[in-house]
Amino acid sequence: QVQLVESGGGLVQAGGSLRLSCAGSGRNFSTNNMAWFRQAPGKEREFVAFVSWNAESTLYADSVQGRFTVSRDNAKNTMYLSMDSLKPEDTAVYYCAVDRRRPKAFGPYYGRTSSEYDLWGQGTQVAVSS
């Protein structure tokens, strides 16, 4: 079964750090772009970070730029999200996603939209207390 599984979420105080992992199984995603999204209670799912298939390109939402770092290890078929200086407004369920339909895709407007991704993990909860 092809799937993505997130881990690493939890409860942390404002200013703290967490590292999320997204492990792929069932096939290798080394030629596929991947991303993190999040959804807070009562809000729509929003883009957080993107990493290209070869990790040479990354994108971030303005709200996390400078605090979050996305990376990947293709040998382990795993993507990561290192989150520093966490704020209460970062509280959400975090989802990882992969674009299997367009290997090695790129473009000036690509990577930030949820519809570009066709496989999602189940999500991991991040809660930041003030």
URHU-V492138 format. One record per pair of residues at least 24 apart in sequence whose ideal C-beta (glycine too) atoms are under 10 Angstrom apart, sorted by the first residue. I is the first residue (numbers start at 1). J is the second residue. Records with the same first field share a line. If there is no record, write none. Layout:
I->J, J
This chain:
1->25, 26, 27
2->26, 27, 29, 98, 100, 119
3->27, 119, 120, 121, 122
4->29, 34, 77, 78, 79, 95, 96, 97, 98, 117, 119, 120, 121, 122
5->78, 96, 121, 122, 124
6->36, 79, 81, 93, 94, 95, 96, 120, 121, 122, 123, 124, 125
7->78, 121, 124
8->80, 81, 82, 83, 94, 124, 126
9->83, 92, 93, 94, 123, 124, 125, 126, 127
10->124, 125, 126, 127, 128
11->91, 125, 126, 127, 128, 129
12->83, 86, 90, 91, 126, 127, 128, 129
13->86, 88, 128, 129, 130
14->85, 86, 87, 88, 89, 90, 128, 129, 130
15->84, 85, 86, 87, 128, 130
16->83, 84, 85, 86, 128, 129
17->67, 82, 83, 84, 85, 86
18->68, 81, 82, 83, 84, 86, 90, 94, 124, 126, 127, 128
19->69, 71, 80, 81, 82, 83, 84
20->48, 68, 70, 79, 80, 81, 82, 83, 94, 95, 96, 121, 124, 126
21->73, 76, 78, 79, 80, 81, 96, 124
22->70, 72, 77, 78, 79, 80, 81, 94, 95, 96, 97, 98, 121, 124
23->76, 77, 78, 79, 80, 96, 121
24->72, 74, 76, 77, 78, 79, 96, 98, 119, 121
25->77
26->77, 119
27->77, 98, 100, 119
28->74, 75, 77
29->53, 72, 74, 77, 78, 79, 98, 99, 100, 103, 119
30->54, 72, 73, 74, 75, 77, 103
31->74, 100, 102, 103, 104, 105
32->74, 98, 99, 100, 101, 102, 103, 104, 105, 117, 118, 119
33->57, 72, 97, 98, 99, 100, 102, 103, 104, 105, 106, 110, 111, 116, 117
34->70, 72, 78, 79, 96, 97, 98, 99, 111, 117, 119
35->59, 70, 79, 81, 95, 96, 97, 98, 99, 111, 112, 113, 114, 116, 117
36->60, 61, 64, 68, 70, 79, 80, 81, 83, 94, 95, 96, 97, 121
37->61, 92, 93, 94, 95, 96, 97, 112, 113, 114, 117, 120, 121, 123
38->63, 64, 81, 90, 91, 92, 93, 94, 95, 123, 124, 126
39->92, 93, 94, 95, 114, 123
40->89, 90, 91, 92, 93, 126
41->91, 92, 93
43->92
44->114
45->92, 93, 95, 97, 114, 120, 123
46->92, 112, 114
47->97, 111, 112, 113, 114, 116
48->81, 83, 90, 92, 94, 95, 96, 112
49->79, 81, 82, 83, 94, 96, 111, 112
50->97, 99, 110, 111, 112, 116, 117
51->79, 80, 81, 111
52->104, 105, 106, 110, 111
53->98, 99, 103, 104, 105, 106
54->104
55->79
56->106
57->106, 110, 111
58->111
59->110, 111, 112
60->112
61->112
63->87, 89, 90
64->90
70->96
79->121
81->124, 126
83->126, 128
86->126, 127, 128, 129
87->128, 130
88->127, 128, 129, 130
89->128, 130
90->126, 127, 128
91->125, 126, 127, 128, 129, 130
92->123, 124, 125, 126, 127, 128
93->122, 123, 124, 125, 126, 127
94->121, 123, 124, 125, 126
95->120, 121, 122, 123, 124
96->120, 121, 122, 123, 124
97->121
